[in-house]
Amino acid sequence: MKRRLNILLLEDDFLEAELIKHLLTKEITYFDWRHVANKNDFIKALDAAVPDIILSDNSLPQFNALEALRIARIKVKNIPFIKNRFYLIDHRQQCGHCIMPNALFAQKAFLSH
């Protein structure tokens, strides 16, 4: 039996979290995921189980991906960390660049109709 990929998703927008899960199911057959929406739950999730990968929203209320990466590096070293950014093309604003050592930046545009 294939080993299931354990994904920790840090995302404050429920609809974006569901969109990410939907996109993952198209590419990955075997995975479990835990969705958290704030700093406290993120820390608790890291303490409860070590994920295989962390997907993180860029900015959350009173918390951001850079801070999440720092916490993750202290608690679970060498876990892949991907910062994601979703936006609607019609409402896109200029994206600033954030340098995050040892993190991957993923950006996906969705056309709005």
Residue pairs with C-beta under 8 A, 6 or more apart in sequence:
2 29
2 30
3 30
4 30
4 31
4 32
5 28
5 30
5 31
5 32
5 52
5 53
6 31
6 32
6 33
6 34
6 49
6 50
6 51
6 52
6 53
7 24
7 31
7 32
7 33
7 34
7 51
7 52
7 53
7 54
7 55
8 33
8 34
8 36
8 42
8 45
8 46
8 51
8 53
8 54
8 55
9 17
9 20
9 21
9 33
9 34
9 35
9 36
9 54
9 55
9 56
10 36
10 37
10 42
10 54
10 55
10 56
10 57
10 60
10 65
10 68
11 17
11 20
11 35
11 37
11 55
11 56
11 57
11 60
12 37
12 38
12 57
12 60
12 61
13 57
14 37
16 57
16 86
17 35
17 37
19 86
20 55
20 84
20 86
21 33
21 35
23 108
24 31
24 33
34 45
34 49
34 51
36 42
36 44
36 45
37 60
38 60
38 61
38 62
38 63
39 60
39 62
39 63
39 67
39 68
39 71
42 63
42 68
42 71
43 71
43 75
45 51
46 71
46 72
46 75
46 76
47 75
50 76
50 79
51 76
51 79
52 79
52 80
53 79
53 80
53 81
53 82
54 68
54 72
54 79
54 80
54 81
54 82
55 82
55 84
56 65
56 68
56 69
56 81
56 82
56 83
56 84
57 65
57 83
57 84
58 64
58 65
58 83
58 84
58 85
58 98
59 65
65 83
65 98
65 100
65 103
66 98
66 100
68 81
69 81
69 83
69 100
69 102
69 103
72 79
72 81
73 102
80 104
81 100
81 102
81 103
81 104
82 103
82 104
82 105
82 106
83 98
83 100
83 103
83 104
83 105
83 106
84 106
84 107
84 108
85 95
85 105
85 106
85 107
85 108
86 107
86 108
86 110
87 93
87 95
87 107
87 109
87 110
88 109
88 110
88 111
88 112
89 109
89 110
89 111
89 112
90 111
90 112
91 112
92 109
95 107
98 105
